[in-house]
């Protein structure tokens, strides 16, 4: 779990916007970039290349 004090100072590494903590998934979410960052052993992994999209692409129509 990420401390409240740490959450107040963290920002998205890409857009510098606010991050929201999703306790159920244990991730930090940037709504502006539509990505989330994992939190491992209470340490946020705030590397742009480690960001994952909020919504995975659904199975598209096949040709």
C-alpha positions in Angstrom: 0.0 0.0 0.0 1.2 3.5 -0.9 1.3 6.0 1.9 -1.0 9.0 1.8 2.1 11.4 2.1 3.7 9.7 -0.9 0.6 9.9 -3.0 0.4 13.6 -2.5 3.8 14.2 -4.2 3.7 11.5 -6.9 3.0 12.6 -10.5 2.8 10.8 -13.8 6.3 10.6 -15.3 4.9 11.2 -18.8 2.4 14.1 -18.4 3.3 15.2 -14.8 -0.4 14.9 -13.9 -2.0 13.5 -10.8 -2.0 9.8 -10.1 -4.9 8.0 -8.4 -4.3 4.9 -6.3 -6.4 1.9 -7.0 -6.2 -0.2 -3.8 -8.0 -3.2 -5.3 -5.5 -3.6 -8.1 -2.5 -2.0 -6.2 -1.7 0.3 -9.1 -1.4 4.0 -9.7 -3.6 5.3 -12.5 -3.1 8.4 -14.7 -6.5 9.2 -16.2 -5.0 11.8 -18.6 -2.6 9.3 -20.2 -5.0 6.4 -19.8 -2.3 4.2 -18.3 -1.5 2.6 -15.0 1.7 1.9 -13.1 2.3 -1.2 -10.9 3.2 -1.0 -7.2 5.5 -3.7 -6.2 6.3 -4.3 -2.5 4.9 -0.8 -1.7 7.2 0.8 -4.3 5.6 2.5 -7.3 7.2 1.6 -10.6 7.0 4.9 -12.4 8.9 4.2 -15.6 7.2 5.4 -18.7 8.1 2.2 -20.5 6.5 0.1 -17.7 3.1 1.8 -18.1 0.2 -0.4 -19.2 -3.0 0.8 -20.9 -6.1 1.1 -18.8 -8.2 -0.9 -21.2 -6.8 -3.8 -23.1 -8.0 -4.0 -26.7 -11.0 -6.3 -27.0 -11.0 -9.1 -29.5 -11.6 -7.3 -32.8 -13.5 -8.5 -35.8 -11.5 -11.0 -37.8 -11.3 -10.8 -41.5 
